[in-house]
Structures are given as structure tokens and as C-alpha cells.
Amino acid sequence: MNDGGVAPLATYRFDFTGRTGEYFRIWVVSLFLSVVTLGIYSAWGKVRKKRYLYSHSELDGTGFEFRATPLAILRGRVIALVLLGGFALSSHVLPIMQLVFVIILLALTPWIVVAASRFNARNSAWRNISFGFNGGIGEAAMVFLAIGALAVVTLGLAYPYARMRRAKFIIEHHRFGDTQIRADLSTGGFILAYLFAVLMIIGTLLLVVFATVVVISASGATGRRAPAGIGALAPVAVMYVAYIAVFAFLRAQLGNLTLNGVVVGPLRCRSTLRARDLVWLYFSNIVAILVTLGLATAWVTIRMARYRARNLYLIGEATPETFLGRPGSDNSATGSEVSDLFDVDVSL
């Protein structure tokens, strides 16, 4: 019996049960048919891959559902390709048109963010309860354009705040069934994460400069020249390793900060990503993909999905089954496909 009279919080863990062999078959068939059909099958391939990954991403023993149809994705992809084609052709006809296309894409960013988020949310479900997204284009413009411009004007000093506002906008406009998701985020954690990342980069640069000076000095003292190949490659190798380390650190810190701020009714997310784990995963993933000429992509996808799932869980006093569902599906995938094609970041 609890002395304080308060029931202990229940824990609901995520898990990923997908297998590399099964996903590889889906991935390689999708790749082959997409090439043969000049990209038309890619919409069907995307749905097959997402449905597999969703169904094997489990919460409390039940997988998620991805309900989008290939035709909806294909229609959006065609529009996205038309935009890309216009951007590419403009450089041959009138170079100034590239600037016009960039301005147009920038102006469309709020709509792309909202449309992509709404499409992905409404086509995702768990135990037959759909997600939803009710963010507005006006607020998205404020967050992604106005606050984004503030980050540029301040030479990056306001970027942690902008990054937090982006995450907050995406989270707090999602719902699970009829339960609105809340975002319990603060700017302080984001500032510290980016500050440490900058210090890591500065420290690496100083280390490279110091090591280079030492090597040159030692070579001058002994009258021998250091091997040109080693002297040129060593700093580059150090910088690549440092980039992976900084990237992994930010992914772990920002991922934990963001997910730990997600509150679904009486349940709160908990994320336990670790930078050292991600450093090893990213490094070994890159090596595996290079060595296998890309064939290890399916293995990398499964590996990362399993790690992320097993470091995420919900805690609270209620069960996930208590949430009420809401029907509905948004079949417009244009925003999602434009987002993917032009790399407009709507991720958390």
C-alpha cells in the first residue's frame, strides 16, 4: 500500500517488432518497381513501407495503422514534381525565375507544414482511434516565417527559441481521438542544447588547429616532412567524426526535450535517447550503407526504428484505451509530398 495514498503511475512502453528480412523484401521490390515505372509505383511503395513500420511500432502490445491511400500520395507527388520541374527549368529560361520560385516556396511553407501535418495525423491511428491536426496557416506563418526571420536577423541567437516554437506548434495542434495533445516545453533546454553543441564545435576546431601546429612544428624540428596524405586527411576525418557526434548530441537532446514535453490527457511521454548510442548507430549505419552500396538501407531503417521505440514510453494514471475516437480522414497528400520533395522540415 502506498503511504501517501497515491496510486503509482503506470508505464506503457513502445516497442518495434519489425524484422530486417521482411522489410528488405518490401523495400527492394518498391525500389525496383519504382525504377521500372519511372517513379509511379513509388506512391504504392511508400504506403507499403509506412504500413509495415507503423504496424510493427507497438504501444502496450498494439501496433499503429497508416491509412493513407497510394492514389492520394501519387496526386500530391505529381503536383510536387510539377513544382520541382518549374524550378529546374527556370534556370535555363530565365535565371531570375529561380528566385521567384524560392519566394513562392517560402510563402507556401506555412501551408505545406499544415497540410503535411494534417494528412499524416489523420491517416495515423492506434486501436482504431485516429489522430488529428488542427493547426492554422496563419499561426504557422507566424512560427515558421516571422519567428524564423527573427532567428536570421539575430544571427542565430534566437534559433533555439524558434526551434522550440516550431515543436510547440506541431505538438499542441495534434490530438488523439477527442483528446487534445499539450506541449509542455520551455526555451531554456533548447538554449543549453545548442550552446553545448556550439562549444563542442569550437573545441573540435581548436583541437584540430593545435594538432596541426604540433605536427608542423615537430616536422620542422626533425627536418622531416609529415606525410602529405595523412596531414590532409586527419583534420577532415576529425571534423567528420565531430559532426556525427554533434549531430547525435542534438538529436538526443532535442528529441528528449520535445518528447518529454508531450502530454496526452493524463499521460506524459518519456524519452531516453542517449548521444553515445546515436553516435555509434549513425557511424555504423554510414559504414554499412557505403560498404553495401546502399543495400543496408532496410537494415538501418529497422535498426533505428527499434532503438527509438525502445527508448520511448508513456507514464500516467490512465490507460491509453480510455481516449475517445474521432472519425475522419484527410485524403489530400499534396502538402506532405511537397514537404518531402523540397525538404521543408515539419519534423519535431
Steps between C-alpha positions, in 0.01 A plus 500: 500500500626848410562703817401822328170355383591570135488219248832436323527624145454237232757461223406418140801416287550526128668221307594420143462142379593538132758271340769603254428214258130582476557872453784443253264309270251788509776757451679331211177418313381860545835630372499269197141573400548874553793496257314285246188721512702825492397586856128432473513200733688705763166610652395136548847419630483783753166374631626139526812607690311733735232242572765246591689740725180628664352155562821380665531814716306391806367671810384273779513205259294657219642633175408826327320537167586705194180554301605719209427377149767484225289707258479788749878497534549468123283807433699703750826370358404604146433856616829503689687379191337772290629758746846344492496489122410867484782582739752301292389636163496859619881506523523422126232746388539792738737471799310764697204260506691280742481780754128531429453127561695522826275787614191303400621193688576713804153651487349149469694366800219561755248320278744214437559458873130500584395281207775242561429486873125466445540227239745293705301539821159413359639195325661366818308301760543278804233251610267654243538848651621756247737786560419849378663838438321835528780750455426812293698647212510843664663371817734282294609812309576675828706207633684389187540832319489785752683327783726330246591844365575609857753217526667622181505866605657412836770294321370179653470619860121462489516162324448291818182698568387455140572127521296471820207692349502271196484192719232657719286590198515147356434325832222711648291496183493121487229298666445133572133429449320779684794563734706806413872446547683759709857624465686562826815660356735776609772686313771441763570139410526583130745784572724271705492227234611736223752671729670169578495410130673827410759444774564150365561641152730773631691246710544273199629788284749601767615138535552468123694828484714402800573154361591648160739749658664225707549278193648785297728602786617143556569459129704821497702397806596161357551628149252247360175573326183339629329271247284725284212255483475450875545871568214587268258222593538502878331839561221409257442168678491674837246754372275225361511311829428824688206573268349158571553551874341847501211382282438201728518722808243742359270220383507341844462823696236662280316170459481450875406862567222489243356159577519553876277803448222303330197459727199295385223547754630348826791329321844649440769383260845404621795472263842361598711546187874512569757686290765227528253241371410717204866570418563127467177443306563783254865409445435129447196576282708721269771234472244225432325699227828592330640147514178342364443776241169589661362148550524541878239779492223263612713371788580857606130596492400205719791556734418867560127434537570235764735727697261797499201288599679329786602834646149644508210434735194660659443544871185605682196400700275406207509234231535591132170322426301765687529756220202562277539462125412739224434386143632676194777485244675769303570366152705797376866398498634794301643681801667184621659424164615858440649491848692180423618614159622846596627393842277741693558389857176429684651244733528540875 
